[in-house]
Every structure is written in structure tokens, then in C-alpha cells.
């Protein structure tokens, strides 16, 4: 049961500053108020300013962990593959780097001798402060979002059958590769989904009632421009365009909505920034 839970989907934080600022402020205030590791005996000039520096060190570490690492390792932090255990592991990494950076800060300003023992003591202290709160908050957030999004998805699914479809009989759209060598013309009602990866798009459509796919060298931005005059085709995610009339069910998890389209082998994710718009469109 625990392993199954740890493998459940978990959302990546969109506004990283909501993590960076509170944690940095907490560390700053904690060090000033409690003055652990014998820092209460320190009587040097600018004591509180020096103690507050732990908050600044924490802020810099979080900037590296939450902004620089995703840039250097873009394949590591992908929401489609993010799970509860990855979130907990990443938060433990953040705690580890904060503890290590603050140890070096202590060594520099308070002339603490660095040793394996001091490193272990500081890391254990950092983990003891943070591991229980982050675990509780992660579980609470996952359960809350999972329940909320599932209930909302069920309501959307129930209303899909009554939705007025925007039939565009006779309308077609032409997709072409960026070099113009390959192209395909598809009737709007037959188009299921367009998804992208890198410099390629995969167009999935119905041919005589059977799903077919074609791979073209081009971008989703190009595809979005091609279908811009057809409101039934909606960009629900940075990597997906879907035909709203082909959605038969909406599922929900802690990351948000997933769209079910017969003929498409995967559930199509909906980015949180597009969720409100999707609800409006499916309610028509």
C-alpha cells in the first residue's frame, strides 16, 4: 500500500517563490530566535544580522535547486513523470543542500572546524527539523488535490453528454513538415489530437473510422497557428492540442485533469493554467 501510494502522481510546484521565500524566512527567524549549536554564546558585532544570513544562504540554495537544476537537467523534473516518492526525495535533497550550505556558512563566520562529525550532526539536525513537516504537507497536499480534481473531473464527465458539439462538417486543416516535403489534410471532425516532442508533432486522426497517426517535423506552435480558426481544437497543454468534440471522459488526479479520447492510447494531460478555460469550454 505504501509503495502504491508513493507511486501516485504529484504536481510540480508552478510558483517556486511560494517555497523559496517562506522557507528562507523561516530559517532566518529560527536561527535568530533559537540560536542553536551554541550560537547564543556568540557576542560579535552584528550578531542578529549574521544569524539572519542563514536565511540568505537558504534562499541562494533554493534558487539553485528550484531554478538552476531544472535548467541543467530538464529531463529530471517533468510533471508527467513526477510522483510522491520523487517529491519527497527532492525535498530531502533540498534539506541536505540547505544543511550543507549553512554548515559552510557557520564554519566561515563562526570559525567552526569542519569534520565528518560536524557535517553529520548538522545534517541530522536539519533533517530532524524538516523531514516530518515536509512529509505531512506532501501527503496532505496530494490527498487534497487528488480528491478535489477527481470530484471536479466527474462533474465535467457527467456534462459531456449534454454538451453542444461544434460540428465543422466539410472543414479541413492542412499540416505540413517544416521543409514542405510531407503534408496531410484532415477533416476537423476526424482530428483527434496533436502532440509534440522536440521538433516533431504527431497528428492522430480517424481514417474510415480507424485511428491513424502521422509524424511530421514541425512544432506545436505551428500546429496551433494552423488550427487557430477552429475553436473546437484546444491547446490544453504545452505539448497537446485536442479536439473537444472527441473527449468522452475527464479523469482527475493530484496533477489536474486527464482527457480520455477514444483512439488515443494515452490520457491527455491538462496544464493547471488551462484548467479553468477547459471547464468553460466543456460546459458549453
N, C-alpha and C positions, 0 to 999 in steps of 0.2 A: 504493500500500500504506500509506503514511504517513497520507494523508487518510482512508482507510478505518479505520485504527486510531484516529485522533483522534476519529472519529465514533461509536466504540463507547460503550456505556453505562458510567457511572461512578457509584458510590454517593456521596451526600452524607453528610458526617460526622454521626452522631447525637449523640455526646458531644463537644461543641465544646471542653470543658475539656481534653480529651486533646490538643488542638492548642494551646490558649492557654497553659497552664502550662508545657509543655516548651519551647516557642519563647521565651517570656518569660524563663525561667530560663537558656536557652542564651545569649540576648543579654546578659543581666546578667553571666554568668560570662565571656563572651567579651570584653566591654568592660573588665572588671576585670583579667583576665589579660593580654590583649594590648595594651590601651590604644592603639588606632590613632589616626591623624590627629594625631600629636604629643601626645596626651593624657598620655603618660608624663612629659612635662616639667611637667605641672601639679602644683603643690605646695600648693594651697589646703587650707583646713580641710575635714575630712570628705570627703577625696578618694574613697575607695572607696564611700562612701555616695552621693556624687554620680554616680560611674560606674555604680553599681548602679541609678541612676534610669532608665538606658536600658531596663532590663528592665521597669520600671513603665510607662514610656511605651509600650513594645511591648504590654504587657498591655492598656492602655487602647485602643490602636488595634485590637487583635484583638477586643475586646469590641464596638467599633463595627462592624467588618467582619463579624463572625460572628453578632452578635445584633441590632444596630440595623438594618443594611441589609436583612436578611430581613423585618423588621417593616415597614420603609418601602416596600420593593419586593417584596411577597410573590410576585408572578408571575415574578420573576427567578430565584429559587432553588427550582426544582421538580425533585424527583428523577426523575420520569418523563421529563423532557426534558434531564437532566444527562448530559454526555458528557465524554470525556477532555480534549478541547480546552477545554471550559468550565472544567474543574477546573484545568488548567494556567494559563489566563488569569486565573482568580480568585486563584490562588496568587501570580501575578505582581503582581496588584493589591495583595494583602496586603503583598508585599515592598516595593512602591512606597510605600504609605502608611506603613509602618514606617520606611522610609528618610527620608521627608519629615518625619515627626513627630520623629524623632531628630535631624534636622538643625536644626529649630527649637529643640529642647532644647539642642543644642550651642551654638547662637547665643545663647541666653538665659544659660546658665551659664558659658560659656567665652568670651563676647564675640566670637564668630566673625562676621565680616562676611558677610552673605548676598549672594550673587551667582549669576548663572546658572552660572558655573563651579563654585562650591561645591556647588550643587544637583546638577549633572551628575556631579561627582566622587563625592559621597556615594551617589547612586543607582546608579552603576556599581559602586561598592564593595559595596553591599548586594546587588545582583543577582549579582555575581561569587561572593559567599558562598553565596547561596541557590538560584540557578537550577539548578545541577547536582544538588544533593541532592533538591530537590522533584521534578525530572523523573524521576530514578531511582526515588524512592519511589513516585511516582504510577504509573509503568509496572509496577513490581514488585507493587504492591497490586492493580492492575487485572487483571494476569495471574493472580495467585494466587487472587483471589476468583472470577474467571471460570472457572478450571479446577475449583476446589472445588465451586462451585454447580452446574456442569454435570454433574459426576460424581454429586453427590447427587440432582439432578433426574432423571437417567437411572435411578437406583435406585428412586425414587418412581414413575416412569412404568412401570417393569417390574412393580411390585407392584400397580398399579391394577386390573389384570385379575383378580387374586385377592382383591381387597377385597370384604368383605361389604357390600352396599348396604343402606342403611337405608330400605327401601321404606315409604312412608306412604300407601298406597293409600286414597283417599277423603278424606284430609286436605286442607283448603284454607286459604288465607290471604287476608285482605281488605286491600288497600292503598287508601287514600283520600287525597285532597288535603286540605290543612290547613283549607280552608273547607267541606269536606264535599260539594262540588258534583260532584266526579268520584271514581269509585272503580272498582276491578276486583277480582274474586275469581278466584284461580288455584289449581289443584290443585298440591300440593307437588311431585310428580314432574315437572310441566311447567315449574316455575320454573327459569330458568337463572341469571340474575344480576340484582342490583340495584346500580346505580351512581349516585353523586350528584355534582352540581356546583352549588355555591352552595345556593340554597333549593329545588332541584328534584332529583327522583330519576327515573331511567329504569328501568322494570321490563321486563326481556326474558324472554319465556316462549314456550312452544310452544302453538300453536293448530292442532289437527288435523295435528300433526307439522311445522308450519312456524313458524320463529321470528317473533315479533311483539314490538313494543316500544310502551310507553305512557309518556308524560311526565306526572308529577304534581308539583304544587307541595307539597313536603314535604322533610324531612331524612332522612339515613341513620340518625340516632339514632331517629327514629320507626320506620323500617323494621326496625331491629334489635329494637325492643321488640315489634313485631308478630310477628316470626318467632322470638322467644326460646324458645318451647316446642317448636321443631323443630330438633334438634341437627344435622340434615343441612344446614342453612343456616348458613354460617360467615362471619363478618366477617374477611376475610383482609387488609384494608387499610382505611385511614380513609375511603376512597371506594367500597368494594366489599363486597357480600355475595354469596357464591356457593353454588350447590347442589353439595355434594361428590360426589353421585352422578352428576353430569353432566360431571365432569372426565375427559378422556380422555388427557391428557398433561401432564407438567410440564417446562417448559424452564427453563434457568438461565443467568444472566449475572452480571456483577460486582455488580449491584444486589441480586440474590437470585433468587427463583423467579418464574416466569410460568406461569399456568394456561391451558390450552387447553380451551375448551368449544365443541363444535360448535354453530353457530347464532349465536355471538358473534363479531363481526368483529375484535375486538382480544384480545390476550393479557392476562389479568388479573394485575396485579402483586400480590405478597405482601409486606407490610412485614416488615422483619427481626425486629421484635418478635413477629410471629405465625408465623414460620417453624417454630419448634420445635413449636408446637401443631398446625400443619398436618401436619407429618410424623407426629405421633402419630395424628391422625385418619385419614390416608390409609393408615396401617399396620394399621388395624383389620381 
